[in-house]
Each structure stands twice: as C-alpha cells, then as structure tokens.
Amino acid sequence: MTLQADTPVETAPSPEPEPEQSAKPGMSVVKKVGLLAGAVYILGFVVMIAAYGLSGTKNEDFNIVQPFHLDNWFHIVGPIDFNKGVLYLLLTTAITLGLLVWVAKKMTMRPNRVQTAVEAFYDLIRSMTRDNMDEKLAKKWFPLVGTLFVFILVTNLLGYIPLPVNSSEKIFGGHFPSFQLYAADTNVAVPLILALGVWGVFNYEGVRAHGFLGYIKSLVPSGVSKGMLFMLYPLEILSNFLRLLSLTVRLWANLLAGHLLIDFMGGNMAVLLGRPFLGWLTLPLGIAIYLFECALIAGLQAFIFAILTAMYIGSATHSH
C-alpha cells in the first residue's frame, strides 16, 4: 500500500490591516457660533477702545428715567390726552380681543395645537379659581381672573418690543421719536387701576357674603380675646388696604426695574458716564436680562396678579 502525501491547500493571503484613522469629530454648530460671537465681541471691544479711548466725562444732562415720562402728544377732549401710555393700552386691548377672537375661531371638534394650548390655559385658570373659591364664585369670577391674566401678559410682552415712542429723543433730523422698550405697566397708574378693580370686587363679595358688620368681624379670626381686638382690628383694616398697595407695587416695580436694568446695561450706563466702550462691555448682560424678563418675568407677574385676585376674592367670602 502506497502512502500519498497530503497536498497543501492554497489559502488566500489575509488582507493587511488598514491603518486606523483617528476619528476627529468636527466642531459643533453651537460651539462655532459661540466662538464667532466671542471673537466679534472681543474685536468690537478693542475697536471701541481704539476709537473712543478709556476716558470719559460724566453726562450731567442725561436722565435715565426720562424716557418713561409721559409726554402728551395731542389733546383729545376734557382732561384726556393722548400719549404713549394710552397707545400701549389701546394696542394691548386690541391684541387681547383679537387673540381671543382668533382662538375662538380655532376651536374645533378635532383638537389642534391651538386648542390644546387653550385647554391648558383654561385648566390653569380653573384651578386658580376652584382652589380658592366655591363652585358658584369660581364660575362667576372665572372670566375676570382669566382676562386679567391675558391682559397683563400681553401688555408685559408688548413692552419688550422696541417701538418708536420715545418722543423725548428724536432721530432722523429730529422728526421721528426714537425706539424704546416701554410697557404700560411701568406707569404706576395702570397697575393701580387694575388693583382698585380687584380690591373693589373682593370687598364687595365679602360684604355680600357676610353683611357689612359681619365682614368687618370676619377680618379677625374667631377665638381672639376681647383685649386683643383693639390691636388686631386696626391691623386687619390696614392689611385690607395694603392688599391694594401690594398688588399695585409688585406689578409696577418689577416691570419698571426690569426695563431700567435692560436700558442701563444696554447702553445707558455708557451714556451716563460718557464712556462708549462700557456700552459694548455690558451689552451681553443687557441681552441676558432682556431674555430673562421676556421668558419669565412677563408671565410670572401676570400669573401672580391673577392668582392673588382669586385668593383675595375667596378669602373675603370665607369665615376665619
């Protein structure tokens, strides 16, 4: 028997491993935009210093609150004058009514995005009223609470849109008012009128629920000794009027302070100190405050005013 040698099987040569390519992901768009904005900011700061220098002279004629004064544009009738405060109130009223009419036309049997947002808003206002009043009062004053929320929100947001209403400073040869961020709420008269309406409503409901003397008695919690009544009654009567003051000042002061901060960081500090480079230096902070005010403060102040309205009406009808 002959032995046969195994014939070797030819195998294909294994491919040489390709050199590993190091993965270097490209720079993200956000980082590119951030670096570009930083470069522009630094370059602009250098240009401002080269053009105007670091020295400056205090501007004695500039008044930072002057743009918030109401200059009468023309007379209408009797004591009524037309100014930018009246203009903003008319714009707010028109936008509020137009928005509500537009929303009403968007209501369909098949929910859409507008209807979903409106239903969320409806649930929010309903929770404000039902959590603080009984069912009958909640149905009665739901329209007031909802309207106050929308009206204040619209006038607050409108205040962050620059419009040519600053008649104390002119542009284009002194023929047109300069642009300004202005809100009707920065005039204390507007929050005061709204607060007076709320104050009248919750006191009316309190008297209606308890009678005049019963309402006065209900201001002090039951069980207080007679000796303490002489101290508590004046304080409770005062606190009733302080609600009017707190509603007014909270809305007015927050909006006015926010607008003053935006103006101050957006360039007014540079004008006041006579150092143009400061306007460029503080501009990012002014933009940050502007976005913060638009995104949070405008809606928050409308929410606080509306929910305090519901709380005050509900507490006036409850026995302590």
Phi and psi in degrees as a GROMACS rama.xvg file:
@    title "Ramachandran Plot"
@    xaxis  label "Phi"
@    yaxis  label "Psi"
@TYPE xy
-96.9269  138.742  THR-2
-93.06  129.832  LEU-3
-105.06  133.072  GLN-4
-73.3125  140.687  ALA-5
-65.8117  128.512  ASP-6
-78.9275  130.833  THR-7
-65.5469  141.242  PRO-8
-92.0498  124.321  VAL-9
-76.1151  129.498  GLU-10
-112.52  145.957  THR-11
-69.6127  137.148  ALA-12
-62.4488  134.066  PRO-13
-68.5542  135.757  SER-14
-64.1092  141.478  PRO-15
-68.2817  135.826  GLU-16
-61.6107  130.85  PRO-17
-71.983  145.335  GLU-18
-63.3695  135.339  PRO-19
-66.86  131.475  GLU-20
-94.8506  124.117  GLN-21
-69.5588  123.027  SER-22
-77.8331  115.853  ALA-23
-116.751  94.8161  LYS-24
-61.9895  143.075  PRO-25
-68.8895  162.548  GLY-26
-68.8854  137.005  MET-27
-68.1048  159.036  SER-28
-63.9507  -38.8247  VAL-29
-62.4623  -42.5239  VAL-30
-67.0705  -38.2321  LYS-31
-62.4549  -45.113  LYS-32
-64.2603  -40.1514  VAL-33
-63.6527  -44.2393  GLY-34
-65.2835  -38.996  LEU-35
-65.2695  -43.6968  LEU-36
-63.5927  -39.8599  ALA-37
-64.0571  -40.3575  GLY-38
-65.2185  -43.1269  ALA-39
-62.978  -39.8786  VAL-40
-63.9994  -46.441  TYR-41
-65.3829  -43.3037  ILE-42
-62.312  -43.508  LEU-43
-63.7058  -37.7126  GLY-44
-64.3932  -41.7752  PHE-45
-64.9158  -42.3241  VAL-46
-63.6558  -41.6921  VAL-47
-62.7736  -41.8771  MET-48
-68.0191  -41.1585  ILE-49
-64.689  -34.5113  ALA-50
-81.2424  -39.2949  ALA-51
-116.345  -12.9712  TYR-52
77.6244  -179.259  GLY-53
-95.2904  -19.5087  LEU-54
-79.1456  158.968  SER-55
-162.59  170.583  GLY-56
-125.848  132.601  THR-57
-61.7609  132.677  LYS-58
-87.7815  103.885  ASN-59
-77.2108  -20.8886  GLU-60
-87.2941  -14.9784  ASP-61
-83.2921  132.483  PHE-62
-121.83  116.04  ASN-63
-68.3721  -24.5926  ILE-64
-95.7206  -2.90156  VAL-65
-57.7097  -40.6275  GLN-66
-62.1946  -16.6496  PRO-67
-92.8181  -3.57511  PHE-68
-73.8765  148.403  HIS-69
-95.7508  105.168  LEU-70
-89.0074  123.888  ASP-71
-68.8764  126.556  ASN-72
-85.2569  -44.3397  TRP-73
-160.253  162.121  PHE-74
-93.6707  140.043  HIS-75
-101.769  -73.7091  ILE-76
-159.99  142.93  VAL-77
56.2245  -129.973  GLY-78
-86.9153  6.75729  PRO-79
-90.8308  122.223  ILE-80
-119.836  156.261  ASP-81
-104.892  124.974  PHE-82
-142.19  -173.835  ASN-83
-68.9277  -25.7501  LYS-84
-64.4534  -43.5438  GLY-85
-64.9845  -41.1352  VAL-86
-58.4695  -45.7886  LEU-87
-66.8409  -36.0237  TYR-88
-66.4249  -40.4377  LEU-89
-65.5961  -41.4027  LEU-90
-63.4582  -42.539  LEU-91
-62.4883  -44.0397  THR-92
-62.5665  -45.022  THR-93
-64.2436  -42.9466  ALA-94
-66.5149  -41.3173  ILE-95
-62.6126  -48.6997  THR-96
-64.5007  -43.0759  LEU-97
-62.8929  -39.6231  GLY-98
-64.706  -43.2698  LEU-99
-67.0772  -39.3143  LEU-100
-65.607  -42.6285  VAL-101
-62.6598  -41.2086  TRP-102
-64.9989  -40.5396  VAL-103
-61.7059  -36.085  ALA-104
-73.5541  -20.7919  LYS-105
-84.8044  -7.98668  LYS-106
-73.0876  121.99  MET-107
-133.662  167.172  THR-108
-66.5658  -32.0467  MET-109
-96.5267  110.815  ARG-110
-58.6933  138.113  PRO-111
-118.658  -176.262  ASN-112
-65.1041  -37.8607  ARG-113
-63.7963  -45.3846  VAL-114
-64.8848  -36.614  GLN-115
-62.6309  -42.8891  THR-116
-65.7113  -40.7552  ALA-117
-65.3259  -39.8127  VAL-118
-65.1693  -36.1745  GLU-119
-64.725  -42.2297  ALA-120
-63.8249  -41.7414  PHE-121
-59.804  -44.5477  TYR-122
-63.6131  -36.7692  ASP-123
-63.8729  -48.8025  LEU-124
-66.5416  -38.2266  ILE-125
-63.8146  -38.704  ARG-126
-67.2665  -35.6616  SER-127
-59.5127  -46.7427  MET-128
-76.276  -46.7226  THR-129
-68.5384  -28.4551  ARG-130
-76.6991  -13.4387  ASP-131
-122.065  -10.5919  ASN-132
-134.727  167.2  MET-133
-76.9054  172.875  ASP-134
-60.9888  -39.4427  GLU-135
-66.537  -45.963  LYS-136
-67.1433  -36.1963  LEU-137
-61.4905  -42.6175  ALA-138
-66.8829  -35.6084  LYS-139
-70.0777  -41.8188  LYS-140
-106.534  5.25515  TRP-141
-56.564  -45.3503  PHE-142
-60.8556  -37.7661  PRO-143
-65.4055  -48.4185  LEU-144
-62.7677  -43.5638  VAL-145
-65.7749  -41.4437  GLY-146
-66.4359  -40.7936  THR-147
-60.8141  -42.1872  LEU-148
-60.8974  -49.8253  PHE-149
-66.4071  -43.9967  VAL-150
-62.491  -46.9307  PHE-151
-67.8908  -38.5873  ILE-152
-62.3583  -44.5662  LEU-153
-64.7673  -45.5065  VAL-154
-67.7096  -31.3875  THR-155
-68.2404  -47.3781  ASN-156
-66.5066  -36.7722  LEU-157
-61.6828  -28.1408  LEU-158
-70.5867  -8.40088  GLY-159
-105.097  11.6435  TYR-160
-103.935  117.735  ILE-161
-67.3715  126.178  PRO-162
-129.746  152.526  LEU-163
-78.4722  79.1333  PRO-164
-125.607  -2.64946  VAL-165
-83.2487  86.5969  ASN-166
-74.5432  -11.5318  SER-167
-75.943  -16.686  SER-168
-130.57  130.815  GLU-169
-110.162  156.552  LYS-170
-131.388  172.782  ILE-171
54.0876  56.5966  PHE-172
75.1935  18.7978  GLY-173
79.4957  19.0915  GLY-174
-101.309  -22.1629  HIS-175
-126.492  141.908  PHE-176
-64.0994  150.107  PRO-177
-78.9008  163.486  SER-178
-76.1532  148.945  PHE-179
-154.049  148.535  GLN-180
-91.1834  113.173  LEU-181
-140.088  140.206  TYR-182
-125.773  144.247  ALA-183
-60.4481  -29.3092  ALA-184
-68.9341  -16.4986  ASP-185
-74.6445  -9.74044  THR-186
-94.8737  119.694  ASN-187
-60.905  -20.8131  VAL-188
-64.3405  -35.0531  ALA-189
-68.5436  -52.6038  VAL-190
-60.8378  -32.246  PRO-191
-65.3391  -42.8275  LEU-192
-63.9355  -43.3061  ILE-193
-62.9035  -42.7043  LEU-194
-67.4143  -36.6045  ALA-195
-62.4573  -39.5866  LEU-196
-62.6458  -44.1187  GLY-197
-65.685  -42.7294  VAL-198
-60.5004  -43.126  TRP-199
-64.4037  -38.052  GLY-200
-66.5572  -49.0754  VAL-201
-72.9591  -29.03  PHE-202
-71.8615  -36.6546  ASN-203
-61.6007  -46.0946  TYR-204
-66.4244  -34.9294  GLU-205
-65.6903  -44.149  GLY-206
-66.6722  -38.5832  VAL-207
-66.0171  -34.67  ARG-208
-80.6893  -35.685  ALA-209
-115.078  -11.7638  HIS-210
83.4732  161.232  GLY-211
-62.0514  -53.6149  PHE-212
-67.1316  -37.6548  LEU-213
-64.287  -36.0133  GLY-214
-67.2732  -41.0011  TYR-215
-61.6972  -41.6567  ILE-216
-67.3748  -33.5453  LYS-217
-70.978  -13.5722  SER-218
-66.7576  -26.3055  LEU-219
-103.896  132.197  VAL-220
-58.8161  146.145  PRO-221
-67.6947  153.993  SER-222
91.2801  0.769043  GLY-223
-79.5327  134.915  VAL-224
-65.5225  154.975  SER-225
-62.7816  -32.1128  LYS-226
-66.1416  -31.241  GLY-227
-80.6649  -18.2773  MET-228
-61.2027  -36.3679  LEU-229
-63.9542  -25.5331  PHE-230
-90.5232  -37.2484  MET-231
-78.5313  -37.107  LEU-232
-59.8951  -48.0054  TYR-233
-60.6581  -36.6857  PRO-234
-67.112  -39.7255  LEU-235
-70.2956  -37.8856  GLU-236
-63.9203  -41.4838  ILE-237
-64.7319  -41.0494  LEU-238
-65.2588  -29.5667  SER-239
-62.6994  -41.6501  ASN-240
-75.342  -28.5085  PHE-241
-68.154  -23.7878  LEU-242
-61.3959  -39.7895  ARG-243
-61.7325  -43.4542  LEU-244
-68.1765  -41.2148  LEU-245
-67.8974  -40.307  SER-246
-60.8716  -41.2246  LEU-247
-69.1375  -52.7059  THR-248
-69.5404  -36.2587  VAL-249
-60.6084  -48.1109  ARG-250
-70.4157  -46.384  LEU-251
-64.9366  -49.2192  TRP-252
-66.7753  -39.3373  ALA-253
-65.4457  -43.2111  ASN-254
-70.3039  -42.55  LEU-255
-65.8628  -44.0643  LEU-256
-62.7252  -40.6265  ALA-257
-63.5428  -43.7085  GLY-258
-67.7027  -37.9058  HIS-259
-65.1482  -39.5643  LEU-260
-64.2104  -42.7895  LEU-261
-61.7692  -46.3354  ILE-262
-64.123  -41.582  ASP-263
-65.1919  -46.3992  PHE-264
-78.7601  -19.791  MET-265
-85.3549  -0.713976  GLY-266
148.561  -19.2997  GLY-267
-65.9552  -32.3303  ASN-268
-64.5953  -38.0318  MET-269
-64.8537  -40.1122  ALA-270
-68.197  -40.9982  VAL-271
-64.397  -40.7385  LEU-272
-92.6094  -6.06972  LEU-273
69.0384  29.5757  GLY-274
-124.443  94.8282  ARG-275
-58.0888  -31.4122  PRO-276
-64.8454  -23.7771  PHE-277
-66.1817  -31.0838  LEU-278
-62.2095  -39.9189  GLY-279
-73.8916  -33.6597  TRP-280
-66.6727  -41.2551  LEU-281
-92.826  -0.537786  THR-282
-58.7392  -44.379  LEU-283
-59.4673  -37.4836  PRO-284
-67.8647  -37.6409  LEU-285
-62.3443  -40.2142  GLY-286
-65.0198  -41.2083  ILE-287
-63.1764  -43.2326  ALA-288
-64.7248  -39.7441  ILE-289
-59.8886  -47.4815  TYR-290
-65.0614  -39.2131  LEU-291
-62.7854  -43.3913  PHE-292
-64.9712  -44.496  GLU-293
-64.5514  -44.9602  CYS-294
-78.6669  -30.0671  ALA-295
-121.083  -55.8141  LEU-296
-64.8534  -41.0543  ILE-297
-57.911  -49.1761  ALA-298
-74.1023  -36.04  GLY-299
-64.8774  -42.9814  LEU-300
-67.2775  -36.0462  GLN-301
-64.9478  -41.4908  ALA-302
-64.3278  -44.6952  PHE-303
-63.2211  -44.609  ILE-304
-62.7295  -41.9434  PHE-305
-67.8939  -44.1049  ALA-306
-72.5707  -31.8863  ILE-307
-67.6008  -34.6753  LEU-308
-59.4924  -47.7337  THR-309
-63.6557  -40.3205  ALA-310
-66.8441  -41.664  MET-311
-67.5258  -39.9532  TYR-312
-65.4997  -43.9282  ILE-313
-65.8481  -42.5784  GLY-314
-67.9402  -29.797  SER-315
-68.183  -25.5016  ALA-316
-95.9273  -9.88019  THR-317
-91.0205  148.388  HIS-318
-88.2458  133.494  SER-319
